[in-house]
Structures are given as structure tokens and as C-alpha cells.
Amino acid sequence: MIESHTNSWKFVPTAQDEAWGLFVTAISSGQGPAVSIPGSWSLQYLVRGAVILKVPGQRRQRVEAGDVVLLGPANHSSLVPDPLSSSHIHRLDFAGAWVERWDHGGFFGALPRVIHAGFDENMLGLVAKLVELARSNPPSANRLMGGLLSHLLARLEVAARLGSGTGAQRQLVQDARHLLSDPTQDHHALDSVADQLGVSYSWFRRSFRVQTGQTPQRYRLQQRLERACQLLADSSLPVGAIAVRLGFSSQSYFTRMFRKETGLSPSVWRANHLRPER
């Protein structure tokens, strides 16, 4: 290791690391995109927010949470912050004969490539183990990281080949978001959303979580509380009436959930945010 900062590490591979065939040159985990090391491959896993991918001669592409960007060693592209969104990215830079062989075999396709991996627990677990190895730096750390990295890249290649998170599944989750945000929908029966989408509830719940990082229940609650904030600020409806309109079982339950999310009761939040009538 030649450099270590908070949640950011750079490595100098030994001759044994290079002979092993796959080694890490840098790892970081934090806000916003980072500049990759020249000559290295780079895997950037966006777990919150959004960034913009700039490719010379092409239109800019928005990259969102759950997407993985794979950049090659001869890369002239860059990730830049999205001015409308903060972000958190896990970045792995790496090199070696193994990845060059996989590249020659066409496993990852044309680069740069955006792969809709979603919030795959296995991938995120592998990233967490890589960060922990970088932090603890045991003997022969780079060869241990190389083993984990090969597993991560294999999962990523399968996701790219099978189109994980694309097509029908992504459209289903998009349709589900619209239904869960619709105030006229039944607030109590999430299985009715699955019925409208024509899938089983277990498949719907699993797909929704993989794509968004949230359960349908959590997403729907956030949507209802955001709508509650709008009604509190823009209307004179009593708190109890807002709770009923948004499908909460009682005013006390609504107040408890609102306080848990915002840190304030609905009445105090309204007093701080009420917009004057024009």
C-alpha cells in the first residue's frame, strides 16, 4: 500500500501479485465520482443518488443508484457529479493478465459500459469485504482481494449478459412506483399492486427491492409522508384529515411515522414550513 486516506486506499502490486494475474490498484468509498488510476480498469458501483457519464462524441448519460459503470484502461470517459443529486460510489481500480484475457474474450462488451445490477446483496457483500481487506491490510492482501474481485466481476458479467435489471423487470418496477405513489390506490393491500402487475407478491417484492434498494412498504411510506409535507405546508386541512386522506389507520400512527421520518410532529413541522397565502 502506498497511500491511505479515509475510505480511500492505493496499492503497489508486488511481483507475486502481478504473477497471480488480478490485483487491485485502488479502492474508495464515498461521495461523488473519483478519478481512476491511469492504466487501470475501474468498476464504479453507484449506491445512492446519480452521476453523469461523459463519453467523447456521445450524449451524456445519467447513471443512477444500482448501476455499475465499467471503464477500461484506455478510457477517455469520465463520471461527473449530477448537479441535481448527491451520490455515493464504491470504486475499485484493478489490472492484471486475467482481466485482459476476459476483455479479449469479449465478456464485458464495448466500454465504457453501464450495467443495471440493482442492489444485489451478493455484489454489495463482496464490495464490503474488499473495503474491509483494504482497511485491515493483512499479509498478501492484494491476492486475497484479487480472489474476491474475480467473484465480483463474474457476477457482474452474468448480470450484463442476462440483462439483470433491464427490460420487463425494470418496467414492472417503474409501473409499481406509479401505483404506489397514486393516492387513490388501496393503502393497505400491497398484494393488490402485484395483482395489477400480473405477478406474484413475493416476486414483485424481491424485484422491487433489487431495483430500488427499498421494500415496497418503505417506498410507499416515504411517498405518503412526502405528500403529507405538501398538504401541511399548502393547506389548512387538520392533521387528522391528512392522515385519513393518505390512508393511515389513525392520526396517532401517522404522527408517530411522521416524527420518526422528520424528527418533528406534523403540527410542529407545519408551523415551521407553512407557506403564506397569496
Backbone as CSV, one residue per row, in Angstrom:
resi,resn,N_x,N_y,N_z,CA_x,CA_y,CA_z,C_x,C_y,C_z
1,MET,0.843,-1.186,0.000,0.000,0.000,0.000,0.886,1.247,0.000
2,ILE,0.615,2.221,-0.867,1.443,3.423,-0.910,0.722,4.645,-0.359
3,GLU,-0.606,4.576,-0.240,-1.329,5.752,0.204,-2.641,5.319,0.829
4,SER,-2.984,5.949,1.942,-4.228,5.610,2.617,-4.860,6.871,3.181
5,HIS,-6.091,7.125,2.808,-6.871,8.229,3.358,-8.172,7.639,3.892
6,THR,-8.993,8.455,4.472,-10.275,7.970,4.981,-11.092,7.386,3.841
7,ASN,-11.378,6.095,3.934,-12.187,5.390,2.926,-11.592,5.463,1.524
8,SER,-10.262,5.551,1.439,-9.606,5.578,0.128,-8.206,4.980,0.279
9,TRP,-7.887,3.979,-0.572,-6.603,3.296,-0.471,-6.012,3.083,-1.865
10,LYS,-4.688,3.225,-1.979,-3.981,2.908,-3.219,-2.941,1.836,-2.920
11,PHE,-2.666,1.002,-3.921,-1.784,-0.147,-3.706,-0.711,-0.216,-4.796
12,VAL,0.465,-0.682,-4.415,1.525,-1.008,-5.367,1.606,-2.534,-5.418
13,PRO,1.287,-3.147,-6.563,1.321,-4.614,-6.625,2.752,-5.132,-6.558
14,THR,2.926,-6.241,-5.862,4.225,-6.909,-5.833,4.348,-7.791,-7.078
15,ALA,5.565,-8.324,-7.292,5.762,-9.242,-8.421,4.854,-10.467,-8.284
16,GLN,4.630,-10.919,-7.053,3.745,-12.054,-6.837,2.300,-11.699,-7.164
17,ASP,1.878,-10.466,-6.811,0.530,-10.021,-7.146,0.330,-10.023,-8.663
18,GLU,1.309,-9.504,-9.382,1.203,-9.448,-10.837,1.194,-10.856,-11.435
19,ALA,2.007,-11.759,-10.871,2.022,-13.136,-11.358,0.696,-13.831,-11.072
20,TRP,0.027,-13.434,-9.986,-1.281,-14.005,-9.649,-2.291,-13.712,-10.748
21,GLY,-2.183,-12.543,-11.383,-2.983,-12.266,-12.567,-4.113,-11.285,-12.408
22,LEU,-4.470,-10.939,-11.165,-5.534,-9.958,-10.944,-5.240,-9.253,-9.631
23,PHE,-5.065,-7.945,-9.677,-4.711,-7.208,-8.475,-5.393,-5.851,-8.468
24,VAL,-5.587,-5.338,-7.270,-6.273,-4.060,-7.056,-5.235,-2.950,-7.009
25,THR,-5.535,-1.828,-7.670,-4.641,-0.667,-7.604,-5.199,0.441,-6.706
26,ALA,-6.525,0.453,-6.514,-7.122,1.458,-5.626,-8.531,1.036,-5.255
27,ILE,-8.948,1.441,-4.062,-10.317,1.243,-3.587,-10.748,2.522,-2.897
28,SER,-11.978,2.934,-3.144,-12.519,4.070,-2.410,-14.022,3.891,-2.255
29,SER,-14.549,4.546,-1.242,-15.986,4.502,-0.986,-16.387,5.835,-0.401
30,GLY,-17.190,6.588,-1.148,-17.567,7.901,-0.643,-18.418,8.666,-1.611
31,GLN,-18.563,9.944,-1.343,-19.426,10.802,-2.135,-18.761,11.173,-3.449
32,GLY,-19.550,11.128,-4.524,-19.102,11.625,-5.810,-18.110,10.727,-6.506
33,PRO,-17.993,10.860,-7.833,-17.046,10.053,-8.606,-15.612,10.464,-8.325
34,ALA,-14.697,9.505,-8.472,-13.267,9.755,-8.273,-12.529,9.495,-9.573
35,VAL,-11.376,10.113,-9.725,-10.558,9.922,-10.915,-9.849,8.580,-10.819
36,SER,-9.957,7.766,-11.866,-9.341,6.447,-11.865,-7.843,6.549,-12.125
37,ILE,-7.101,5.528,-11.692,-5.658,5.483,-11.906,-5.368,5.149,-13.366
38,PRO,-4.526,5.917,-14.063,-4.217,5.625,-15.470,-3.691,4.207,-15.643
39,GLY,-4.147,3.535,-16.700,-3.702,2.183,-16.979,-4.470,1.100,-16.254
40,SER,-5.389,1.492,-15.373,-6.179,0.518,-14.627,-7.594,0.429,-15.175
41,TRP,-8.198,-0.705,-14.972,-9.633,-0.833,-15.159,-10.316,-0.204,-13.951
42,SER,-11.571,0.165,-14.112,-12.285,0.766,-12.988,-13.731,0.285,-12.975
43,LEU,-14.169,-0.144,-11.798,-15.562,-0.528,-11.573,-16.129,0.453,-10.564
44,GLN,-17.186,1.156,-10.938,-17.774,2.150,-10.054,-19.245,1.806,-9.834
45,TYR,-19.572,1.451,-8.588,-20.889,0.959,-8.196,-21.612,2.091,-7.460
46,LEU,-22.627,2.635,-8.101,-23.360,3.763,-7.528,-24.459,3.225,-6.610
47,VAL,-24.389,3.562,-5.333,-25.359,3.034,-4.380,-26.307,4.109,-3.849
48,ARG,-26.068,5.362,-4.195,-27.003,6.422,-3.812,-26.877,7.582,-4.777
49,GLY,-28.022,8.182,-5.133,-28.017,9.378,-5.961,-27.806,9.090,-7.429
50,ALA,-27.157,10.021,-8.117,-26.934,9.906,-9.564,-25.686,10.682,-9.954
51,VAL,-25.059,10.262,-11.060,-23.928,10.964,-11.661,-24.142,10.979,-13.170
52,ILE,-23.285,11.711,-13.873,-23.371,11.812,-15.324,-22.139,11.167,-15.954
53,LEU,-22.367,10.265,-16.915,-21.278,9.650,-17.661,-21.043,10.441,-18.937
54,LYS,-19.814,10.964,-19.089,-19.436,11.725,-20.276,-18.531,10.870,-21.150
55,VAL,-18.974,10.616,-22.373,-18.208,9.836,-23.336,-17.956,10.715,-24.547
56,PRO,-16.694,10.902,-24.968,-16.414,11.770,-26.122,-17.221,11.355,-27.355
57,GLY,-17.881,12.335,-27.969,-18.641,12.082,-29.186,-20.014,11.498,-28.966
58,GLN,-20.423,11.319,-27.703,-21.743,10.758,-27.414,-22.500,11.682,-26.469
59,ARG,-23.817,11.475,-26.416,-24.637,12.237,-25.494,-24.332,11.810,-24.064
60,ARG,-24.456,12.741,-23.144,-24.246,12.402,-21.745,-25.315,11.422,-21.275
61,GLN,-24.922,10.525,-20.380,-25.839,9.510,-19.868,-25.940,9.633,-18.357
62,ARG,-27.158,9.650,-17.860,-27.367,9.713,-16.407,-27.257,8.302,-15.831
63,VAL,-26.445,8.158,-14.808,-26.241,6.883,-14.140,-26.869,6.988,-12.759
64,GLU,-27.706,6.013,-12.396,-28.477,6.101,-11.171,-28.095,5.008,-10.183
65,ALA,-28.567,5.153,-8.952,-28.292,4.179,-7.905,-28.682,2.773,-8.360
66,GLY,-27.785,1.822,-8.119,-27.994,0.461,-8.570,-27.260,0.137,-9.858
67,ASP,-26.708,1.166,-10.524,-25.950,0.966,-11.760,-24.462,0.788,-11.445
68,VAL,-23.804,-0.010,-12.280,-22.353,-0.184,-12.209,-21.760,0.304,-13.524
69,VAL,-20.736,1.146,-13.448,-20.032,1.624,-14.641,-18.687,0.916,-14.704
70,LEU,-18.418,0.282,-15.848,-17.146,-0.406,-16.060,-16.350,0.378,-17.088
71,LEU,-15.150,0.801,-16.712,-14.283,1.598,-17.569,-12.999,0.814,-17.851
72,GLY,-12.507,0.890,-19.085,-11.291,0.184,-19.463,-10.047,1.002,-19.208
73,PRO,-8.859,0.410,-19.344,-7.594,1.108,-19.057,-7.284,2.214,-20.046
74,ALA,-7.835,2.133,-21.262,-7.599,3.192,-22.248,-8.755,4.180,-22.251
75,ASN,-9.422,4.298,-21.129,-10.644,5.080,-21.029,-10.404,6.585,-21.195
76,HIS,-11.272,7.207,-21.986,-11.267,8.667,-22.121,-12.576,9.261,-21.620
77,SER,-13.383,8.429,-20.994,-14.662,8.880,-20.462,-14.489,9.325,-19.015
78,SER,-15.532,9.925,-18.475,-15.448,10.380,-17.089,-16.834,10.420,-16.475
79,LEU,-16.861,10.249,-15.179,-18.080,10.430,-14.406,-17.992,11.773,-13.707
80,VAL,-19.043,12.557,-13.813,-19.067,13.871,-13.181,-20.321,13.967,-12.317
81,PRO,-20.307,14.803,-11.292,-21.475,14.910,-10.423,-22.711,15.384,-11.181
82,ASP,-23.855,14.871,-10.781,-25.133,15.375,-11.253,-25.502,16.560,-10.365
83,PRO,-25.689,17.755,-10.929,-25.960,18.923,-10.088,-27.254,18.819,-9.289
84,LEU,-28.140,17.900,-9.683,-29.432,17.758,-9.006,-29.431,16.658,-7.956
85,SER,-28.310,15.973,-7.765,-28.323,14.819,-6.872,-26.952,14.589,-6.258
86,SER,-26.920,14.359,-4.935,-25.684,13.907,-4.306,-25.556,12.403,-4.548
87,SER,-24.376,11.852,-4.357,-24.183,10.450,-4.700,-23.195,9.802,-3.754
88,HIS,-23.217,8.469,-3.749,-22.234,7.674,-3.007,-21.810,6.536,-3.916
89,ILE,-20.486,6.381,-4.095,-19.958,5.410,-5.053,-18.891,4.548,-4.387
90,HIS,-18.977,3.222,-4.635,-17.875,2.320,-4.328,-17.038,2.186,-5.614
91,ARG,-15.730,2.484,-5.539,-14.882,2.421,-6.724,-13.741,1.440,-6.516
92,LEU,-13.549,0.560,-7.503,-12.455,-0.399,-7.482,-11.644,-0.218,-8.760
93,ASP,-10.360,0.066,-8.633,-9.453,0.096,-9.778,-8.591,-1.157,-9.727
94,PHE,-8.349,-1.767,-10.888,-7.657,-3.052,-10.903,-6.982,-3.279,-12.240
95,ALA,-6.134,-4.296,-12.301,-5.402,-4.632,-13.528,-4.967,-6.090,-13.428
96,GLY,-4.299,-6.581,-14.503,-3.764,-7.934,-14.479,-4.082,-8.724,-15.735
97,ALA,-3.346,-9.822,-15.905,-3.487,-10.644,-17.107,-4.861,-11.288,-17.212
98,TRP,-5.467,-11.606,-16.069,-6.786,-12.242,-16.117,-7.804,-11.334,-16.784
99,VAL,-7.873,-10.077,-16.348,-8.906,-9.187,-16.884,-8.630,-8.869,-18.356
100,GLU,-7.341,-8.833,-18.743,-7.013,-8.635,-20.158,-7.511,-9.816,-20.995
101,ARG,-7.393,-11.031,-20.433,-7.877,-12.215,-21.135,-9.403,-12.175,-21.266
102,TRP,-10.082,-11.763,-20.193,-11.547,-11.660,-20.250,-11.966,-10.604,-21.265
103,ASP,-11.210,-9.522,-21.325,-11.522,-8.472,-22.292,-11.384,-8.991,-23.719
104,HIS,-10.300,-9.730,-24.000,-10.106,-10.299,-25.329,-11.218,-11.286,-25.673
105,GLY,-11.774,-11.932,-24.658,-12.870,-12.860,-24.882,-14.218,-12.184,-25.062
106,GLY,-14.250,-10.866,-24.926,-15.493,-10.115,-25.141,-16.516,-10.252,-24.039
107,PHE,-16.063,-10.602,-22.835,-17.025,-10.850,-21.764,-17.786,-9.597,-21.328
108,PHE,-17.144,-8.443,-21.419,-17.790,-7.240,-20.911,-18.296,-6.307,-22.006
109,GLY,-18.077,-6.647,-23.265,-18.596,-5.833,-24.353,-17.850,-4.525,-24.513
110,ALA,-18.451,-3.625,-25.313,-17.831,-2.327,-25.576,-17.832,-1.477,-24.312
111,LEU,-16.734,-0.765,-24.106,-16.589,0.081,-22.925,-16.544,1.550,-23.326
112,PRO,-16.957,2.455,-22.437,-17.489,2.186,-21.105,-18.867,1.524,-21.181
113,ARG,-19.196,0.800,-20.137,-20.468,0.100,-20.109,-21.183,0.371,-18.797
114,VAL,-22.479,0.638,-18.902,-23.325,0.795,-17.721,-24.154,-0.476,-17.572
115,ILE,-24.016,-1.128,-16.431,-24.725,-2.380,-16.169,-25.723,-2.136,-15.049
116,HIS,-26.974,-2.453,-15.304,-28.031,-2.245,-14.314,-28.048,-3.436,-13.359
117,ALA,-27.153,-3.404,-12.397,-27.005,-4.535,-11.479,-28.048,-4.533,-10.378
118,GLY,-28.621,-3.362,-10.074,-29.526,-3.263,-8.949,-28.768,-3.358,-7.629
119,PHE,-29.510,-3.560,-6.552,-28.883,-3.652,-5.230,-28.721,-5.119,-4.863
120,ASP,-27.836,-5.782,-5.594,-27.584,-7.199,-5.413,-26.816,-7.407,-4.105
121,GLU,-27.408,-8.139,-3.168,-26.790,-8.306,-1.855,-25.439,-9.015,-1.942
122,ASN,-25.309,-9.960,-2.881,-24.035,-10.660,-3.022,-22.937,-9.720,-3.515
123,MET,-23.269,-8.876,-4.516,-22.276,-7.921,-5.014,-21.882,-6.924,-3.933
124,LEU,-22.885,-6.377,-3.236,-22.588,-5.404,-2.191,-21.777,-6.043,-1.062
125,GLY,-22.062,-7.319,-0.768,-21.289,-8.017,0.252,-19.838,-8.188,-0.145
126,LEU,-19.596,-8.489,-1.416,-18.224,-8.623,-1.905,-17.488,-7.289,-1.837
127,VAL,-18.185,-6.204,-2.197,-17.568,-4.882,-2.112,-17.199,-4.568,-0.657
128,ALA,-18.110,-4.880,0.270,-17.841,-4.622,1.689,-16.618,-5.405,2.168
129,LYS,-16.460,-6.652,1.712,-15.299,-7.456,2.102,-14.010,-6.884,1.516
130,LEU,-14.084,-6.369,0.288,-12.906,-5.754,-0.321,-12.475,-4.514,0.454
131,VAL,-13.455,-3.686,0.837,-13.138,-2.483,1.616,-12.531,-2.870,2.960
132,GLU,-13.044,-3.910,3.598,-12.514,-4.339,4.890,-11.085,-4.855,4.753
133,LEU,-10.797,-5.589,3.686,-9.422,-6.051,3.464,-8.480,-4.875,3.241
134,ALA,-8.960,-3.878,2.474,-8.118,-2.695,2.254,-7.834,-1.982,3.567
135,ARG,-8.843,-1.922,4.412,-8.686,-1.222,5.691,-7.739,-1.977,6.635
136,SER,-7.878,-3.308,6.719,-7.070,-4.088,7.658,-5.698,-4.446,7.100
137,ASN,-5.582,-4.546,5.749,-4.312,-4.797,5.072,-3.532,-5.965,5.667
138,PRO,-4.107,-7.170,5.647,-3.368,-8.331,6.166,-2.253,-8.733,5.194
139,PRO,-1.373,-9.666,5.580,-0.340,-10.142,4.647,-0.976,-10.706,3.376
140,SER,-0.355,-10.421,2.244,-0.858,-10.881,0.936,-2.278,-10.382,0.670
141,ALA,-2.584,-9.175,1.131,-3.935,-8.631,0.991,-4.375,-8.561,-0.471
142,ASN,-3.457,-8.208,-1.379,-3.873,-7.984,-2.754,-4.308,-9.277,-3.432
143,ARG,-3.660,-10.389,-3.086,-4.101,-11.654,-3.687,-5.446,-12.089,-3.120
144,LEU,-5.685,-11.798,-1.842,-6.995,-12.072,-1.267,-8.059,-11.196,-1.939
145,MET,-7.721,-9.915,-2.167,-8.659,-9.024,-2.844,-8.880,-9.462,-4.291
146,GLY,-7.828,-9.978,-4.928,-7.976,-10.463,-6.291,-8.992,-11.582,-6.392
147,GLY,-9.002,-12.484,-5.400,-9.982,-13.560,-5.396,-11.397,-13.039,-5.271
148,LEU,-11.619,-12.101,-4.350,-12.952,-11.511,-4.193,-13.355,-10.731,-5.445
149,LEU,-12.385,-10.009,-6.016,-12.673,-9.215,-7.199,-13.076,-10.094,-8.381
150,SER,-12.425,-11.254,-8.543,-12.799,-12.141,-9.647,-14.232,-12.634,-9.484
151,HIS,-14.639,-12.898,-8.239,-16.022,-13.307,-7.963,-16.988,-12.178,-8.305
152,LEU,-16.630,-10.948,-7.907,-17.477,-9.798,-8.195,-17.619,-9.576,-9.697
153,LEU,-16.504,-9.667,-10.427,-16.549,-9.459,-11.875,-17.348,-10.559,-12.568
154,ALA,-17.267,-11.793,-12.051,-18.064,-12.875,-12.633,-19.549,-12.593,-12.465
155,ARG,-19.945,-12.144,-11.287,-21.350,-11.809,-11.065,-21.781,-10.647,-11.953
156,LEU,-20.896,-9.694,-12.134,-21.220,-8.546,-12.970,-21.364,-8.964,-14.429
157,GLU,-20.493,-9.858,-14.891,-20.579,-10.327,-16.271,-21.882,-11.079,-16.513
158,VAL,-22.309,-11.889,-15.551,-23.575,-12.612,-15.671,-24.741,-11.631,-15.698
159,ALA,-24.686,-10.603,-14.823,-25.745,-9.602,-14.810,-25.829,-8.876,-16.147
160,ALA,-24.658,-8.562,-16.726,-24.643,-7.883,-18.024,-25.193,-8.779,-19.124
161,ARG,-24.809,-10.070,-19.088,-25.236,-10.997,-20.140,-26.720,-11.311,-20.060
162,LEU,-27.229,-11.429,-18.835,-28.643,-11.774,-18.673,-29.544,-10.557,-18.662
163,GLY,-28.927,-9.369,-18.649,-29.751,-8.161,-18.633,-30.416,-7.923,-17.306
164,SER,-29.717,-8.240,-16.211,-30.295,-8.044,-14.884,-30.729,-6.601,-14.717
165,GLY,-31.966,-6.428,-14.268,-32.479,-5.093,-14.025,-32.930,-4.360,-15.255
166,THR,-33.010,-5.019,-16.410,-33.438,-4.345,-17.616,-34.755,-4.939,-18.070
167,GLY,-35.274,-4.381,-19.164,-36.444,-4.961,-19.796,-37.662,-5.016,-18.907
168,ALA,-38.282,-6.205,-18.869,-39.566,-6.365,-18.200,-39.487,-6.049,-16.713
169,GLN,-38.392,-6.461,-16.067,-38.299,-6.233,-14.631,-38.241,-4.750,-14.305
170,ARG,-37.427,-4.005,-15.040,-37.332,-2.564,-14.776,-38.651,-1.867,-15.069
171,GLN,-39.345,-2.293,-16.138,-40.629,-1.681,-16.459,-41.653,-1.996,-15.376
172,LEU,-41.611,-3.225,-14.859,-42.534,-3.596,-13.795,-42.322,-2.721,-12.560
173,VAL,-41.072,-2.507,-12.181,-40.794,-1.697,-11.004,-41.203,-0.244,-11.251
174,GLN,-41.004,0.246,-12.475,-41.438,1.599,-12.791,-42.950,1.724,-12.672
175,ASP,-43.677,0.728,-13.200,-45.141,0.735,-13.072,-45.555,0.661,-11.607
176,ALA,-44.828,-0.138,-10.825,-45.146,-0.262,-9.403,-44.964,1.063,-8.681
177,ARG,-43.938,1.812,-9.042,-43.718,3.115,-8.410,-44.904,4.040,-8.643
178,HIS,-45.430,4.021,-9.877,-46.593,4.865,-10.171,-47.791,4.443,-9.327
179,LEU,-48.014,3.138,-9.217,-49.143,2.652,-8.432,-48.979,2.980,-6.954
180,LEU,-47.779,2.814,-6.427,-47.542,3.073,-5.015,-47.612,4.558,-4.682
181,SER,-47.420,5.402,-5.686,-47.490,6.858,-5.475,-48.897,7.405,-5.697
182,ASP,-49.819,6.582,-6.189,-51.183,7.012,-6.516,-52.022,7.064,-5.247
183,PRO,-52.489,8.256,-4.837,-53.260,8.361,-3.587,-54.606,7.656,-3.643
184,THR,-55.102,7.305,-4.850,-56.400,6.622,-4.960,-56.261,5.113,-4.783
185,GLN,-55.026,4.604,-4.720,-54.828,3.165,-4.556,-55.149,2.732,-3.131
186,ASP,-55.501,1.464,-2.980,-55.721,0.872,-1.667,-54.417,0.927,-0.886
187,HIS,-54.431,1.618,0.245,-53.201,1.821,1.003,-52.804,0.598,1.830
188,HIS,-53.683,-0.371,1.954,-53.426,-1.463,2.880,-53.034,-2.768,2.194
189,ALA,-53.408,-2.947,0.943,-53.196,-4.234,0.289,-52.111,-4.129,-0.770
190,LEU,-50.868,-4.357,-0.375,-49.776,-4.320,-1.347,-49.882,-5.466,-2.338
191,ASP,-50.516,-6.565,-1.919,-50.644,-7.674,-2.854,-51.542,-7.316,-4.032
192,SER,-52.414,-6.287,-3.847,-53.247,-5.852,-4.971,-52.409,-5.177,-6.046
193,VAL,-51.290,-4.544,-5.650,-50.388,-3.952,-6.634,-49.772,-5.059,-7.473
194,ALA,-49.338,-6.127,-6.820,-48.792,-7.265,-7.555,-49.829,-7.863,-8.490
195,ASP,-51.081,-7.930,-8.031,-52.153,-8.464,-8.882,-52.330,-7.601,-10.132
196,GLN,-52.304,-6.278,-9.960,-52.457,-5.378,-11.106,-51.301,-5.518,-12.088
197,LEU,-50.134,-5.865,-11.564,-48.960,-6.040,-12.426,-48.887,-7.444,-13.021
198,GLY,-49.742,-8.338,-12.530,-49.786,-9.690,-13.080,-48.665,-10.595,-12.634
199,VAL,-48.128,-10.358,-11.401,-47.037,-11.185,-10.885,-47.353,-11.584,-9.446
200,SER,-46.605,-12.551,-8.923,-46.787,-12.937,-7.531,-46.232,-11.849,-6.624
201,TYR,-46.785,-11.777,-5.410,-46.316,-10.736,-4.496,-44.849,-10.948,-4.117
202,SER,-44.443,-12.208,-3.886,-43.056,-12.467,-3.491,-42.083,-12.041,-4.592
203,TRP,-42.420,-12.313,-5.859,-41.555,-11.906,-6.966,-41.520,-10.385,-7.082
204,PHE,-42.689,-9.760,-6.934,-42.777,-8.302,-7.006,-41.935,-7.651,-5.917
205,ARG,-42.050,-8.153,-4.688,-41.324,-7.548,-3.573,-39.819,-7.697,-3.772
206,ARG,-39.383,-8.878,-4.204,-37.955,-9.127,-4.419,-37.409,-8.250,-5.546
207,SER,-38.145,-8.161,-6.653,-37.698,-7.351,-7.790,-37.638,-5.873,-7.426
208,PHE,-38.633,-5.416,-6.676,-38.682,-4.008,-6.288,-37.474,-3.664,-5.412
209,ARG,-37.141,-4.552,-4.491,-36.025,-4.267,-3.593,-34.695,-4.308,-4.337
210,VAL,-34.540,-5.253,-5.259,-33.306,-5.334,-6.038,-33.092,-4.062,-6.847
211,GLN,-34.178,-3.520,-7.432,-34.055,-2.350,-8.299,-33.930,-1.036,-7.547
212,THR,-34.586,-0.912,-6.396,-34.641,0.378,-5.708,-33.870,0.430,-4.403
213,GLY,-33.509,-0.755,-3.845,-32.868,-0.772,-2.543,-33.836,-0.614,-1.394
214,GLN,-35.138,-0.591,-1.687,-36.172,-0.435,-0.672,-37.251,-1.492,-0.860
215,THR,-37.952,-1.801,0.222,-39.134,-2.640,0.087,-40.281,-1.780,-0.438
216,PRO,-41.311,-2.395,-1.052,-42.474,-1.604,-1.472,-43.111,-0.856,-0.306
217,GLN,-43.146,-1.496,0.880,-43.738,-0.835,2.042,-43.008,0.454,2.377
218,ARG,-41.671,0.380,2.378,-40.863,1.557,2.724,-41.030,2.652,1.667
219,TYR,-41.026,2.276,0.411,-41.185,3.257,-0.658,-42.534,3.951,-0.543
220,ARG,-43.594,3.164,-0.337,-44.927,3.756,-0.248,-45.043,4.696,0.945
221,LEU,-44.451,4.310,2.086,-44.486,5.177,3.262,-43.802,6.501,2.968
222,GLN,-42.650,6.465,2.327,-41.944,7.707,2.006,-42.773,8.592,1.088
223,GLN,-43.441,7.992,0.098,-44.277,8.770,-0.807,-45.428,9.428,-0.052
224,ARG,-46.044,8.703,0.852,-47.166,9.258,1.611,-46.707,10.384,2.527
225,LEU,-45.534,10.230,3.140,-45.043,11.269,4.034,-44.604,12.514,3.250
226,GLU,-44.072,12.318,2.053,-43.744,13.483,1.218,-45.014,14.243,0.846
227,ARG,-46.084,13.488,0.517,-47.369,14.128,0.210,-47.931,14.827,1.449
228,ALA,-47.719,14.227,2.622,-48.174,14.845,3.868,-47.481,16.193,4.084
229,CYS,-46.195,16.266,3.798,-45.460,17.529,3.940,-46.051,18.602,3.024
230,GLN,-46.418,18.212,1.800,-47.021,19.164,0.869,-48.356,19.678,1.398
231,LEU,-49.188,18.772,1.914,-50.504,19.166,2.428,-50.372,20.026,3.685
232,LEU,-49.419,19.701,4.538,-49.214,20.501,5.749,-48.768,21.913,5.406
233,ALA,-47.931,22.044,4.381,-47.401,23.358,4.014,-48.374,24.168,3.170
234,ASP,-49.200,23.503,2.362,-50.005,24.219,1.361,-51.494,24.269,1.668
235,SER,-51.946,23.587,2.719,-53.375,23.566,3.003,-53.639,23.797,4.481
236,SER,-54.920,24.013,4.791,-55.316,24.190,6.196,-56.023,22.949,6.720
237,LEU,-55.886,21.827,6.015,-56.512,20.581,6.460,-55.996,20.197,7.850
238,PRO,-56.864,19.765,8.743,-56.398,19.284,10.046,-55.500,18.072,9.887
239,VAL,-54.642,17.860,10.858,-53.709,16.742,10.799,-54.468,15.418,10.673
240,GLY,-55.565,15.282,11.397,-56.351,14.053,11.328,-56.909,13.815,9.941
241,ALA,-57.350,14.877,9.269,-57.904,14.740,7.920,-56.810,14.333,6.925
242,ILE,-55.613,14.854,7.112,-54.492,14.471,6.244,-54.171,12.991,6.435
243,ALA,-54.184,12.545,7.686,-53.917,11.130,7.962,-54.929,10.241,7.252
244,VAL,-56.212,10.620,7.308,-57.258,9.838,6.649,-57.083,9.865,5.140
245,ARG,-56.813,11.045,4.579,-56.669,11.177,3.130,-55.530,10.308,2.608
246,LEU,-54.478,10.186,3.376,-53.308,9.437,2.920,-53.347,7.966,3.327
247,GLY,-54.451,7.539,3.954,-54.643,6.115,4.210,-53.995,5.579,5.465
248,PHE,-53.599,6.455,6.410,-53.064,5.966,7.675,-54.209,5.474,8.557
249,SER,-53.949,4.437,9.333,-55.020,3.818,10.117,-55.534,4.715,11.231
250,SER,-54.699,5.649,11.692,-55.118,6.567,12.751,-54.207,7.786,12.743
251,GLN,-54.683,8.859,13.378,-53.858,10.060,13.467,-52.608,9.793,14.312
252,SER,-52.740,8.994,15.355,-51.586,8.721,16.215,-50.512,7.938,15.464
253,TYR,-50.938,6.983,14.621,-49.958,6.222,13.838,-49.278,7.137,12.814
254,PHE,-50.066,7.997,12.172,-49.497,8.949,11.222,-48.471,9.850,11.914
255,THR,-48.833,10.364,13.097,-47.935,11.252,13.826,-46.645,10.531,14.205
256,ARG,-46.769,9.276,14.630,-45.588,8.508,15.026,-44.652,8.298,13.836
257,MET,-45.212,7.916,12.676,-44.394,7.695,11.486,-43.780,9.001,10.981
258,PHE,-44.551,10.072,11.043,-44.055,11.370,10.579,-42.894,11.836,11.451
259,ARG,-43.051,11.692,12.769,-41.984,12.109,13.680,-40.729,11.265,13.486
260,LYS,-40.911,9.966,13.256,-39.771,9.076,13.053,-38.992,9.463,11.808
261,GLU,-39.676,9.913,10.755,-39.030,10.252,9.491,-38.412,11.649,9.506
262,THR,-39.106,12.616,10.123,-38.670,14.010,10.052,-38.061,14.543,11.341
263,GLY,-38.314,13.851,12.452,-37.840,14.344,13.739,-38.780,15.337,14.394
264,LEU,-39.887,15.672,13.711,-40.860,16.634,14.221,-42.265,16.061,14.140
265,SER,-43.150,16.543,14.998,-44.559,16.185,14.861,-45.142,16.934,13.668
266,PRO,-46.250,16.463,13.082,-46.862,17.190,11.957,-47.191,18.640,12.297
267,SER,-47.676,18.899,13.517,-48.050,20.267,13.887,-46.836,21.192,13.947
268,VAL,-45.744,20.680,14.528,-44.532,21.500,14.599,-43.946,21.696,13.209
269,TRP,-43.943,20.640,12.405,-43.427,20.760,11.031,-44.228,21.802,10.259
270,ARG,-45.566,21.793,10.421,-46.413,22.785,9.727,-46.088,24.194,10.191
271,ALA,-45.902,24.377,11.474,-45.597,25.716,11.993,-44.290,26.248,11.410
272,ASN,-43.337,25.353,11.127,-42.040,25.774,10.588,-42.037,25.953,9.075
273,HIS,-43.015,25.328,8.371,-42.973,25.304,6.908,-44.229,25.855,6.229
274,LEU,-45.216,26.292,6.994,-46.461,26.767,6.385,-46.174,27.924,5.450
275,ARG,-46.659,27.806,4.207,-46.449,28.852,3.219,-47.576,29.873,3.321
276,PRO,-47.251,31.151,3.346,-48.305,32.168,3.472,-49.188,32.186,2.239
277,GLU,-50.492,32.423,2.447,-51.426,32.505,1.323,-51.179,33.777,0.543
278,ARG,-51.340,33.651,-0.785,-51.110,34.803,-1.661,-52.443,35.446,-2.009
